[in-house]
Structure formats: structure tokens, C-alpha cells
Amino acid sequence: MTTTEPSHRRRSEEEWRALLWEQRESGLSQRAFCKRKGLALSSFRNWKRRLTTTAVPAEPPDHHWLELPVGPSRPTDPGGHWDIELDLGNGCCLRLRQR
């Protein structure tokens, strides 16, 4: 007798948050997105309702990166000038500078 993998699997809360964000950004309806991803529409809607009270992330999951240019960005800019300041809260601030 052979065993087969179940057609569904349990996803973590973080995975559902990422899927909710992906659906929102895709422009697809919930039904079309679930069909494309092989998700049960009822599960998707249940998780959306459950996580709406704890807020779906406005930003993409943390596996997306922002690439910063290195070197001149314009002929008149000798150093690829960028300044980034992140307020981390509680008086912590992270500053990134390239000049």
C-alpha cells in the first residue's frame, strides 16, 4: 500500500499573513487567487477574518529586499548619495549614509 501526501497542509500564522498580503498586492479576487495557489477559499476567508483584528501587514514579508545603488547615481553625483534613517522606537534610530 502506498501513502500519498494530503492535499492540504497546515500553514503558520506568518504564512497566512504573507498569503493575505500577496493576494492584496496581486489584484486578483480571493477566489481567483485561491484557485491559482491551490488554497481552500473558506480557509483563506477564515484566516483573513481572524487576522484582520491583528492587522495584515502593510509591508511585504521580510524576505523582500530593497537594493540600494552603489556608486554614482547621476553623472554629477560622485558617490551614489543616499541617506536612510529608520526610527526603531524607544529612542533607537538606525542611520545609513553613503556619500
C-alpha positions as CSV (number, residue, x, y, z in Angstrom):
1,M,0.0,0.0,0.0
2,T,1.4,3.4,-0.9
3,T,0.8,6.5,1.1
4,T,0.1,9.9,-0.5
5,E,0.7,13.4,0.8
6,P,-2.5,15.0,2.0
7,S,-3.9,17.6,-0.5
8,H,-3.8,20.2,2.2
9,R,-1.3,21.2,4.8
10,R,-1.3,23.4,7.9
11,R,0.2,26.8,7.5
12,S,1.6,29.0,10.2
13,E,0.1,32.4,11.0
14,E,3.1,34.1,9.4
15,E,2.5,32.1,6.1
16,W,-1.2,33.2,6.1
17,R,-0.2,36.8,6.7
18,A,2.2,36.5,3.7
19,L,-0.6,34.9,1.5
20,L,-3.0,37.7,2.5
21,W,-0.5,40.3,1.6
22,E,0.3,38.5,-1.7
23,Q,-3.4,38.3,-2.6
24,R,-4.0,42.0,-1.8
25,E,-1.0,43.0,-4.0
26,S,-1.9,40.6,-6.8
27,G,-5.1,42.4,-7.8
28,L,-6.8,39.0,-8.1
29,S,-10.1,38.3,-6.4
30,Q,-9.9,36.0,-3.4
31,R,-11.5,33.2,-5.4
32,A,-9.0,33.5,-8.3
33,F,-6.0,33.8,-6.0
34,C,-7.0,30.7,-4.0
35,K,-7.6,28.7,-7.2
36,R,-4.2,29.7,-8.5
37,K,-2.5,28.9,-5.2
38,G,-4.5,25.7,-4.5
39,L,-6.0,27.1,-1.3
40,A,-9.4,26.5,0.1
41,L,-11.4,29.7,-0.3
42,S,-13.1,29.0,3.1
43,S,-9.7,28.7,4.8
44,F,-8.5,31.9,3.2
45,R,-11.5,33.8,4.3
46,N,-11.4,32.4,7.8
47,W,-7.7,33.4,8.2
48,K,-8.4,36.9,6.7
49,R,-11.2,37.4,9.2
50,R,-9.1,36.1,12.1
51,L,-6.0,38.2,11.2
52,T,-8.0,41.4,10.3
53,T,-8.3,42.1,14.1
54,T,-4.5,41.8,14.4
55,A,-3.8,43.7,11.1
56,V,-2.5,42.3,7.9
57,P,1.0,43.7,7.3
58,A,1.1,46.8,5.1
59,E,4.6,45.8,4.0
60,P,5.7,42.7,2.2
61,P,7.0,39.8,4.2
62,D,10.6,40.3,5.3
63,H,12.0,38.1,2.6
64,H,11.7,41.0,0.1
65,W,14.8,43.2,-0.1
66,L,15.4,46.8,-1.2
67,E,18.6,47.1,-3.2
68,L,20.5,50.3,-2.7
69,P,22.7,51.6,-5.5
70,V,26.4,51.7,-5.0
71,G,28.4,54.3,-6.8
72,P,27.2,57.4,-8.7
73,S,23.5,57.5,-9.4
74,R,23.9,60.6,-11.6
75,P,27.0,61.9,-13.5
76,T,27.1,64.9,-11.2
77,D,26.8,62.8,-8.0
78,P,30.2,61.3,-7.3
79,G,29.2,59.0,-4.5
80,G,25.7,57.4,-5.2
81,H,24.4,59.7,-2.4
82,W,21.7,58.0,-0.2
83,D,20.6,58.8,3.4
84,I,18.3,56.4,5.2
85,E,17.0,56.9,8.7
86,L,14.9,54.3,10.4
87,D,13.2,55.1,13.7
88,L,13.1,51.9,15.6
89,G,11.1,53.3,18.6
90,N,12.2,53.8,22.2
91,G,14.8,56.3,21.2
92,C,16.6,54.0,18.8
93,C,17.4,55.3,15.4
94,L,19.4,53.5,12.6
95,R,21.1,55.8,10.1
96,L,22.6,54.6,6.8
97,R,24.6,57.0,4.7
98,Q,26.7,56.8,1.6
99,R,28.1,59.9,0.1
